[in-house]
Amino acid sequence: MRIAVTGSIANDHLMTFPGRFSDQLVADQLHTVSLSFLVDTLDIRRGGVGANIAFGMGQLGANPILVGAAGEDFEEYRAWLERHGVDTESVHISELKHTARFVCTTDEAHNQIGSFYTGAMSEARQIELQTVADRVGGLDLVCISADDPEAMTRHTEECRKRGIPFAADFSQQIARMEGEDIRTLMEGATYLFSNEYEKELIEAKTGWSDKEILAKVGTRVVTLGAKGVRIEREGKETIEVGVPKEEAKADPTGVGDAFRAGFLSGLAWGVSLERAAQVGCMLATLVIETVGTQEYELRRAHFLERFTKRYGEDAAAEVTAHLRD
């Protein structure tokens, strides 16, 4: 099963200031702020929703096709993704802009000052999915995750026009979307991903009830944080899957992306929706135990040991054959 993941590709530059921003601010001079903070640390991490999902699928051996836009500074990131099983040949490289970048400084009180540069991400709207499909011999599913809004619209409309099944995954972009945008990007989706808060936001903005949404999408997948995930389909029994026990809680960033990576990998393998959700929950657990969205290590024996402990031997037997060493 050939799955393409469209979405943002970005680098995060994270710095730590050993003081408090508030101590540097003068109340009656806030209209002319000019400050420079001497930071102690700089952490550069690979990120972006599309890249995070594709990385997780690559770790699981699902051979994802990443579709997005980056700058000429992408080559090192490209090499990293390809080493971890991601097809990056359909990433558009901008001749004018750098890869999207988030630059953030955090003080000792956990206050943050950050900026997000969209950069090359805005050129994702230039990508035609048919070109991707022709290159790889067809697409069985396209996961349309958070990206340049016009790119998300173009990819959705092209999937509907060409009859390519697609998964709608708004994530961070849902906050800026209006109801009409959400309705356009969601209707006819084979899968709809959201967390519990986003689920309520989707219903509030579209004016559609849960029942009405289920009539417009094939399968609704709602992540519930520590409670796991709920999968709903019209006229079918609801599937609920719990999460494995965490060994630590280091950083929640990228957990949702990891779940999607595991779930989509399960679909690529042809296992049941319940089993796919279990794989997603196991991968998400590995991410929450690690600082960084792509810094975790998937060791086959360790993954299966913990998967078996949480979901049982029969479940583990179904996924064992698909996990690469």
N, C-alpha and C positions, 0 to 999 in steps of 0.2 A: 504494500500500500504506500503510495507516494504522497507525502504530506508536505505542503509548503507552509511556512510560517512568515506572515508579513508583520512588520512592526519596527519599532525604533531600535537603533543601534547607537550606543552612547558610551562615553567615558566619564567617570566620576572622579573629581579631584577634591578630596576631603581633607580639611586642615583643622588643627586644634589650637585654640588660643588659650594660654594658661592664665586666664583672668576673666573678668566680667565685662561684657560690652557696656553695661549700664554705668560702670565706673568711668568710662571714657567719654560719656555724653554730657554735654552742658545744656541744661534745660532751655535757656534763652538763646541758644545758638543752633538749634536743630535745623533751622532754615538754611544754614550754611555749613553743613557737616562736611568735613574733609579729614578722614581718619585712615590710618594705616596700622594694621595689627601684625606684630611680629609673632609668627606661629611656631609651635614646637615640632609639629609633625605634618607630613604630607603623605596621604594614602591615595594612590591612583588605582582605580578598580574598573574593570570592564563591566558594562551594563547595557541597558536598553531592553525593553520588554521582549521584542522579537528575538534578540540575540540570547537573552537568558533562557527563553523557552527552547530555542534550537539547541543551545548548549546541553541542556538537560536531556533532550531527546537523543543527542549524539552520544552522551554518556551511556545511555541505555541501549545503544546500538540500533536506533530506529531510522537512521539515515535521513534527517530532515533537510529540507531545502530552505535556506534563509533568503527572504526577499525584503530588501530595504535599501536605504541610501546612506552612504558614508563619504568621507573625504579621502584625499590621497594619503592621509595619515593612517588609513585603515590597515595597511599591510601587516603590521605586527599582530593586530587583533585578528585579521583574517587567518594568519598562520596558526594562532592559538585555537580558533574555532575548527579549522580543518584537522588539526591534530586530534581533536575530540569528536570527530565524526560528523561535522556539519558541512553540507554542500554550500559554498559561498559564491558560486559562479553567477548567481542572479542578483548579487548586491550591486546596485548602481553606484558608481564612483563619480562624485562631483568634481568638476575641473576648477570650481571657484570657491567652494566652501569646505570648512573642516567638518569632521565628524561631530555630531551633537555632543554637548559637554555640559555637565552640571558641576559648578564650582561652589563649594560650601565651606564656611568656617564655623566651628562650634566652640562656644566658650565653656568655662568650667561649670556653669549653671545649666548647660545643655540648651542655651539659646543659640539660634542659628541665623547666619546671614548668607544667603545663597543666590546664585544666578544660574539660569538655564539658557544655554545657547542652542537654538534649534539647528542652525547650520545646514548641513547637507540633508537632514531629515525632510526639509521642505521639498526636495526633489523626488521623493518617493512617489509622488503623484504622476511622475513620468513613466513609471514602470508598467508594462503591459503583461498581464498574467499569461496570455496566450503564448508569448515568446518563451516564458518559463516552461510552460507545458510542452511546447514543441521540443525544447532542449532535452527534457528528461523523459519524454515518451508519454506524456499525459499526467494529470493530477487527479488524485482520488478525493482530496480534501484540502481546503485552504483555511488556515486559522488566521483570521483578520484581527490582530491585536492592536494595542494603542500605538498610534503613528501620526504622521501628518494627517489632519482631518480630511483633506481633499483626497489623499491617497486611500484612506479607509473607504470613502464613498466610491471612488473609482473601482477599487478591488471588489467591493460588494456588488456593484452593478454589473461588473464583468462576469463574476461568478454566476449571477442569476441569468444573464444573457446567454452564457455558454453552457449552462447546466452543470456547473462544477459545484459539488456540495461545499458548504462553508460553515465555519464556526465564528460566531460574533463574540468578540472579547473586548469590550470598551475600556475596562479598567480605569486608568488615570484620566482618560479623555472624557469620561462621562460627566464630570463636573462642569465642563464648558459647553456641553451639548444641550440643545433644546429638544423638546419632545419630538418634533418632526424629524430631526436628525436621527434620533434613536430609533424611531419607528422605521425609517428608511433602511438603516443599517441592520436591523434585527429581523424584519419580516422575511420568512422563507429560510432562515438559518437552520442548518441541520443540528447544530449545538449552540446554546447560549450560555456563556460563562459569566458569573458574577460572584461577589461575596454577598453576605446577607444584607449589608447596608446598601450596596449597589442595587440589589434586587428591589428594595423598597423605593430607591430613587428612580429606577427605571419605571416602576409602576406609577409613581407620582408624576413624573414628567410626561409619560406617554398618555396617561389617563386610562390605560388598559389594566384590567384586573389580572390576577395570577392565572385565572382560567382562560382569559382571552389571549394572554401571551402564550400559554401552552398550546393553544389552537393554531398559533402562527409559527411556532418553532418545533423542531422534531424532539429535541431533548434539552431540558433546562438543568444545568449543573450549578449548584449553589454551594460555595465553600463556607464553612461555619466556624472557622478558626480552630480552637482546641476541641470542638465538638465533631470535627470531621467534615463530611460533605453529604449533601442530599441531592439525589437525581430524580427528576420528575418527568413523566411523559404522559400525554393525554390518554386517558383510558387504561393506563398501566399502573401497577403497584409501585409506590415510591421506594427507592433504594437508598438506604442510609449506611454510610461507612465511617467507622471511627478511625482515629489516628494512633500510630504507635507511640509508646512512651518515649519522651525526650530524654536524652542523656545530659543535655544542657540547653539553655536558651540564650544564645549569643547575639543573634541579630535577626529580626523578622523580615528584613528587606529581601524581596525576591521569592518569598515562600509561595505566593500565589502563582508566580511564573513556573516554579518547580512543579507544583501540582499539575498545571496544565501540560507540562512536558511529560510527566508520567502518565497522565490520562491519555494524551494523544499517542504516546508510544504503545499503550495497551490497545488502542484502536488499530494502530498499524500492525500489531501482532495478531489481531483478530480474536482477542479474548473478550469476555463479557464486560458489560459496563461496570458491574460491581468490581470485577477484577482490575479493570483499568483504573477505577477510582482508588483502589487499594495501592496500586503502584504509585499513583500520584501522591497519595498521603505519605507513603514511605519516603519518596524523594523529597517532599516538602519538609519532612522531619530532619533529613540530613542537612538541608539548607538552613533551617532555624538554629541548628547547632554550630553553624559556621559564620564567621564574619565575612561578608561579601557574597554577592549573588552567584559567582562562578568559582568560588574558592574551595568548594567541597570536593571530596574524593569519593567516587563510587567504587568500592571494592566488592566484587561479586559475592564472595563468601560471607562477608559482613552484612551486605544488603539482604541476602537470602536468610541468614540466621535471624535477623530482626523481623523480616517479613513473615517468616514461619511462626515465630513466637507470637506475633500479633494476629495473624490471619489463618494460621493452620497449615498443615502439611499438604492438603489437597490444593489449596490456593497457591502455595509455593511451587508445587509440581507443575502447575500450568504456566508459570512465568519463567521457570528455570531455563527451559530450552531457548528462550528468547534473549536472555541476558548474555552479553558478550563478556569475555574476560577483560 
